[in-house]
Amino acid sequence: MKYYFNNQSDLNSQQLQTLADRFVNLTSVEGLCRLLGITEQTLAKHILKPEYQTFHIPKPGGKKRLIQHPASGLKAIQQTLNKYLQAVYYTVRSESAHGFIICPADDLQPRNIYTNALAHKSGEWFLNIDFKDFFHTVTTTHLKNLFRSLFFFSPELTTALTTLMTWQGRLPMGAPTSPVLSNLVCLNLDYQMEQLAQQHKAIYTRYADDITFSFRNQPSPDWMNDMMVIVLRHGFTIQSEKMRLQTRLEKPEITGLIMGEGPLPTISKVWLKRLKEEIRIFRWLMSEAVKERGLFNVFVFDKFRQSVTGQIAFVGYMLGKDSREYRKMAAKLL
């Protein structure tokens, strides 16, 4: 599900800049309340006692995904904050970042899993790494440093914002603000990785916690050590079992797309298989039997529908809407 993010906005880039300026120019908790359209008493209530519903939903392969869903009042606040934070990130986004980025109405080059893979089309060697527990690794300390150093907010405003968007000391899986906050926290990491890639004539991209480097020649062990130091310096942990260094002949996969079968990325059979499993889970979630038992919050149905619909639309974009794969998948949503 992390490979789909509905990033299309009805606002143009100038309107997003206006939203970004309003957030960046905040100077007090009172100003934050005006921005959110709530009273100071309401804000204080959510800061003192943030409420989340915790549950698990099935993942392809039999595992379960932890969801920490904010209560309706807190969720409304986070949705408003997300609107402003997405606008801010759009104005400062890293060239190498491709995931969870809003696309204004006048931007003709949205970033997605395809642009992430396409950046590596000239590579001969590919290194893929994943971060472990990405959202949960972003802590209140990360956010406090972000609001102080990037926005120069006061301690009171920093504490209020951090408390509104974290739970149990970290980004919750299920809060509307978690994806964009993870991108903002990674601004400096992206910059350092870009510098490292430039020094070694490599290409670097990041889609959420999926990081890819591509090279024309085999990278040296010293380069790998330098990259690991940057990751650790920013408080992240690499999933060693998912680290892969491959040549083009091995047809490496980058965010669900295969490199090596031609000049451009193509959809991975493994990715298609995962999507088919997600469609099966979605149909099960939407069954009357599951709905009547009330096992899942309506949030789960909405998010799953958005994710599956977006991924099927991507299949139509890559393979064509007349393709057999697309038509079969689209029919299963009806």
C-alpha positions in Angstrom: 0.0 0.0 0.0 2.9 2.4 0.5 3.5 2.6 -3.3 0.3 4.5 -3.8 -0.4 8.1 -2.7 -3.2 10.1 -4.2 -1.0 13.2 -4.8 -3.1 15.2 -7.3 -4.3 18.6 -6.0 -6.9 21.0 -7.2 -4.6 23.9 -6.2 -1.9 25.4 -8.4 1.7 25.9 -7.4 1.1 29.6 -6.4 -1.8 28.6 -4.2 0.4 26.0 -2.5 3.1 28.6 -2.0 0.5 30.8 -0.2 -0.5 27.9 2.1 3.2 27.2 2.8 3.9 30.8 3.7 0.9 30.8 6.1 2.4 27.8 8.0 6.0 29.0 7.9 5.0 32.4 9.3 3.3 31.0 12.4 4.7 32.6 15.5 2.5 31.3 18.4 0.1 28.6 19.6 -2.7 31.2 19.2 -1.8 31.6 15.6 -1.9 27.9 15.1 -5.4 27.8 16.5 -6.5 30.4 14.0 -4.8 28.5 11.2 -6.7 25.3 12.3 -10.0 27.1 13.0 -10.3 25.7 16.5 -10.3 27.2 20.0 -7.3 27.0 22.4 -9.4 24.8 24.6 -9.9 22.3 21.8 -6.2 22.4 21.0 -5.3 21.8 24.6 -7.6 18.8 24.9 -6.0 17.0 21.9 -2.5 17.9 23.2 -3.2 16.6 26.7 -5.0 13.4 25.6 -4.5 12.4 22.0 -6.8 9.5 21.1 -6.0 6.7 18.7 -7.6 3.5 17.7 -5.1 0.6 17.2 -5.8 -2.4 15.1 -4.2 -4.6 12.4 -5.2 -5.3 8.8 -4.0 -8.2 6.7 -1.1 -7.8 4.3 -0.2 -9.9 1.2 1.8 -12.9 2.4 -0.2 -13.5 5.5 1.4 -10.8 7.8 -0.5 -8.0 9.4 0.0 -4.2 9.2 -0.4 -2.1 12.4 -2.7 0.9 12.1 -2.9 3.6 14.6 -5.9 5.7 13.5 -6.6 9.1 15.2 -10.0 9.8 16.7 -12.2 12.0 14.5 -11.4 15.4 16.1 -7.7 14.8 16.1 -7.8 13.4 12.6 -9.5 16.6 11.3 -6.7 18.7 12.8 -4.1 16.4 11.2 -5.8 16.6 7.9 -5.6 20.4 8.0 -2.0 20.3 9.1 -1.2 17.9 6.3 -2.6 20.3 3.8 -0.2 23.0 4.9 2.8 20.6 5.4 2.4 19.1 2.0 2.4 22.7 0.6 5.6 23.4 2.5 7.3 20.2 1.4 6.4 20.9 -2.2 8.3 24.2 -2.0 11.5 22.6 -0.5 11.3 19.1 -1.8 14.4 17.1 -2.6 15.2 16.4 -6.3 15.7 12.8 -5.3 12.4 12.3 -3.5 9.5 10.7 -5.4 7.0 9.4 -2.8 4.2 11.1 -0.9 4.6 14.5 -2.7 1.6 16.6 -3.7 1.2 17.5 -7.3 -0.4 20.9 -8.0 -2.8 21.3 -10.9 -0.2 23.1 -13.0 2.6 20.7 -12.5 2.9 18.4 -15.5 5.6 16.2 -14.0 4.1 14.4 -11.0 6.5 12.2 -9.1 5.6 8.5 -8.5 7.0 5.0 -8.5 7.6 5.3 -12.3 9.6 8.5 -12.1 11.5 7.0 -9.2 12.6 4.0 -11.3 13.0 6.0 -14.5 15.8 8.1 -12.9 18.0 5.0 -13.0 17.4 4.0 -16.6 21.1 4.5 -17.5 22.5 2.4 -14.6 24.4 -0.9 -14.8 24.6 -1.6 -11.1 21.8 -1.0 -8.7 21.7 -0.9 -4.9 18.3 -1.2 -3.1 17.9 -0.7 0.6 14.8 -0.4 2.9 14.6 1.3 6.3 13.3 -0.7 9.2 10.1 0.6 10.8 10.3 3.9 8.8 7.5 5.9 10.4 8.1 4.6 13.9 11.8 5.5 13.6 10.8 9.2 13.2 10.6 10.3 16.8 9.4 13.4 18.7 13.1 14.4 18.8 13.3 14.4 15.0 10.2 16.6 14.8 11.3 19.0 17.5 14.6 19.4 15.7 12.7 19.9 12.4 10.4 22.6 13.7 13.2 24.4 15.5 15.9 24.3 12.7 13.8 24.5 9.6 10.9 26.8 10.8 12.5 28.5 13.8 9.4 27.9 15.8 9.2 28.8 19.5 9.5 25.9 22.1 5.7 26.2 22.8 4.7 26.0 19.2 7.2 23.2 18.5 5.8 21.2 21.4 2.2 21.7 20.4 2.8 20.6 16.8 4.9 17.7 17.8 2.3 16.4 20.3 -0.5 16.8 17.7 1.3 14.6 15.2 3.1 11.9 17.2 1.9 9.2 19.5 3.9 7.2 22.0 7.0 9.2 21.0 6.9 8.5 17.2 5.0 9.0 14.0 1.8 6.8 14.1 1.0 4.5 11.2 -2.3 5.9 10.1 -2.1 9.6 10.8 -2.6 11.8 7.7 0.5 13.8 8.6 3.0 10.9 9.0 4.0 10.6 5.3 4.8 14.3 4.7 6.6 14.6 8.1 8.8 11.6 7.2 9.7 13.5 4.0 10.5 16.7 5.8 12.6 14.9 8.4 14.6 13.3 5.4 15.5 16.6 3.8 19.0 16.6 5.2 19.4 12.9 4.6 18.5 13.3 1.0 20.9 16.2 0.5 23.8 14.2 2.0 22.9 11.1 -0.1 22.7 13.3 -3.2 26.2 14.7 -2.4 27.6 11.2 -1.9 26.1 10.0 -5.1 27.5 13.0 -7.0 31.0 12.3 -5.7 30.8 8.7 -7.0 29.0 9.5 -10.3 25.9 7.7 -9.1 22.1 8.4 -9.1 20.2 8.5 -5.8 16.4 8.4 -5.3 14.1 7.8 -2.4 10.5 6.7 -2.4 9.4 6.7 1.3 11.8 4.2 2.9 12.8 2.6 -0.4 16.3 3.9 -1.4 18.0 3.2 -4.7 21.5 4.0 -6.0 22.5 3.2 -9.5 26.0 3.2 -11.0 27.7 2.8 -14.3 30.4 0.6 -12.6 30.5 -1.6 -9.6 30.6 0.5 -6.4 33.5 0.2 -3.9 33.2 -1.1 -0.3 34.4 2.3 0.9 31.4 4.0 -0.8 29.1 1.5 1.0 30.6 2.4 4.4 30.1 6.2 3.7 26.4 5.5 2.8 25.8 3.5 6.0 27.3 6.3 8.1 24.8 8.8 6.7 21.9 6.5 7.4 23.0 5.9 11.0 23.7 9.6 11.6 20.0 10.3 10.9 18.8 7.6 13.2 17.5 5.1 10.7 18.3 1.4 10.4 18.7 -0.6 7.2 16.9 -3.9 6.8 20.0 -6.0 6.0 18.0 -8.9 4.6 16.4 -6.5 2.0 19.7 -4.9 0.8 20.4 -5.9 -2.8 23.3 -5.1 -5.1 22.5 -6.3 -8.6 23.6 -5.8 -12.2 21.2 -4.9 -15.0 21.5 -8.5 -16.2 19.8 -9.6 -13.0 16.8 -7.5 -13.7 16.6 -5.6 -10.4 13.3 -4.3 -9.1 12.8 -0.7 -8.1 9.5 0.2 -6.3 7.7 -2.5 -8.2 9.3 -1.9 -11.6 11.9 -4.0 -13.4 15.0 -2.6 -14.9 17.0 -4.4 -17.6 14.3 -5.8 -19.9 14.5 -2.7 -22.1 15.4 1.0 -22.1 12.5 1.9 -19.7 11.2 0.3 -16.5 8.5 -2.3 -16.8 6.0 -3.7 -14.2 7.3 -6.5 -12.1 5.5 -9.8 -12.1 6.0 -9.9 -8.3 4.4 -6.5 -7.9 1.5 -7.6 -10.0 1.1 -10.7 -7.9 1.1 -8.5 -4.7 -1.5 -6.3 -6.2 -3.7 -9.2 -7.0 -3.4 -10.3 -3.4 -4.4 -6.8 -2.2 -7.4 -6.9 -4.5 -8.4 -10.3 -2.9 -8.0 -8.8 0.6 -10.0 -5.7 -0.4 -12.9 -7.8 -1.8 -12.9 -9.7 1.5 -12.9 -6.5 3.5 -15.8 -5.2 1.5 -17.9 -8.4 1.9 -21.1 -8.0 3.9 -19.9 -10.7 6.4 -16.9 -8.6 7.4 -18.8 -5.3 7.5 -21.5 -6.7 9.7 -18.9 -8.0 12.2 -17.5 -4.4 12.5 -13.9 -5.6 12.8 -12.4 -2.6 11.0 -12.7 1.2 11.1 -14.2 2.8 8.0 -10.8 4.4 7.5 -9.5 0.9 6.5 -12.0 0.6 3.7 -11.4 4.1 2.4 -7.6 3.7 2.4 -7.7 0.3 0.9 -10.0 1.4 -1.8 -7.8 4.4 -2.6 -4.7 2.3 -2.7 -6.1 -0.5 -4.8 -7.8 1.9 -7.2 -4.7 3.9 -7.6 -2.5 0.9 -8.3 -4.9 -0.5 -10.8 -5.0 2.9 -12.6 -1.2 2.7 -12.7 -1.4 -0.7 -14.3 -3.7 0.8 -17.0 -1.1 3.6 -17.5 1.8 1.2 -17.9 0.1 -1.7 -19.8 -2.7 0.2 -21.5 -6.4 0.1 -20.6 -7.0 -2.5 -23.3 -4.6 -4.9 -21.7 -6.0 -8.2 -20.3 -4.3 -7.6 -16.9 -5.9 -4.2 -16.4 -9.4 -5.2 -17.5 -9.4 -8.2 -15.2 -8.3 -6.2 -12.2 -10.6 -3.3 -12.9 -13.6 -5.7 -13.2 -12.9 -7.1 -9.7 -13.4 -3.7 -8.2 -17.0 -3.4 -9.6 
